[in-house]
């Protein structure tokens, strides 16, 4: 949600900013802009040129071509995902009041009262944004000589979340930044420096970076980078080196990131497994998740949003089945406000690709404050959730750029299965031999996923049957229900087709009234112990005119006339039913992907969506 980039160095700043913004496009946005110190403005009172527009970066590029690109070596840029005020030229960032120019990611919750205060002081506003007041407040506190003090005074007044990139007109070739609750990192190159919402924005120039913590301020000029705490005391920061390479963050010949990321799944599952399996069994003792700790856990909560929450539902079925510990799966935006009964006997698992999702971060803080043990399952290293939890398992999906999460979900469920096995063993519910057998089965998943990809034509065919529908349903039971939820979310977010997922047995308690002639019902039917029940539910909707698309194992036979289209996964005994979600979800991802492409939608950047939801 919103992308920030800033640069100071020897390169053409506008080019670096535009390039960085392009790398942050995945975060979701509806307008963009840059502000650059003009190169001949290296004395106080210099000129900052701002170009901004509603629309995608192509609109920015056109505007820069038409109006002339600002020439300089220091500036800030922004992609805006509208919260306060419609997407428009005027609401786009950067915002300026003349002396101070800012870009902002987050929400200023007390902006109305601050606006009133500033209006009384004679400030006027041109946009409808909460962000513009930050530029004015900085100006109010700026005495003309001490930008650091102005920032310190300003952030004392702000409630909500923010990452801010700031230019002071009287301090040419200086970039300032601060943050609270929204991510911001500082890229450290060779005599050039960056601020950014995420690593890909500067990965081309440097892999070294420092993470700005909440309430910290960074001041950057050509001489280097200085970090300060909220009181203005200098702080020393740890330097990290990104272990991603530039190819991982590029399309590499694929038409879309989403397809590339689907294809990467077999490899990232293998890589992730190698990182958590020792001598043929899952071992998490290195992060403090010992058998003793697992034995003492009375309840498990999995707290997450969207696709990550769906991974939690798979975990619930696996952990309860094997370890016989009660598991509650909670939507993070609910958990944080529902005063949950959670305490020191509980293990709270926070699942997140980005590690920066605002509601999941707040849930982590809540769980910690209640004394629960917290475990993060996170893809982005050093992210807020990864650093905040007591223990962290890193999934090794690598950078996930497409808005629709695919490979991150795949490795989340891989890790959560492994955790379920260890949990069950630690509590004496399964023998070591069974833990080994299940772990060996997990290692069969990459081949099974590859097989689904090799047979993508079948998913393409199903997509061709869905391209013109207005509404559809996914149904399934048990693990198949968990998959239905994820398949449905994937499809609706990138195809804009209305889709709902139901536990197959629940449909007749109301929703079946919506089934009409030719409405597609995608039935996930991989769980053999309840197949007969699922088939009954298929019959019920078929009898009401639905078109049934069944996703099942090879060898599954349905009575003649029940199913209209079958997608039989080429999977035998190498995967227990419990583990079949791994290849099956890949088929559902491919169906969503091809349907999106056939409908002429860019699956990487679906409307209204942001990759990292850093505001609540
Ligand atoms: C899934 O395709 C979505 N992009 C979304 O539901 C996502 O999974 C959710 O916002 C959680 O994000 P996180 O994993 O980064 O916390």
Boltz pocket constraint, residues with backbone or C-beta under 6 A from the ligand:
constraints:
  - pocket:
      binder: B
      contacts: [[A, 305], [A, 306], [A, 307], [A, 308], [A, 351], [A, 352], [A, 353], [A, 354], [A, 355], [A, 356], [A, 357], [A, 360], [A, 402], [A, 403], [A, 404], [A, 405], [A, 406], [A, 490], [A, 493], [A, 610], [A, 611], [A, 612], [A, 613]]
      max_distance: 6.0
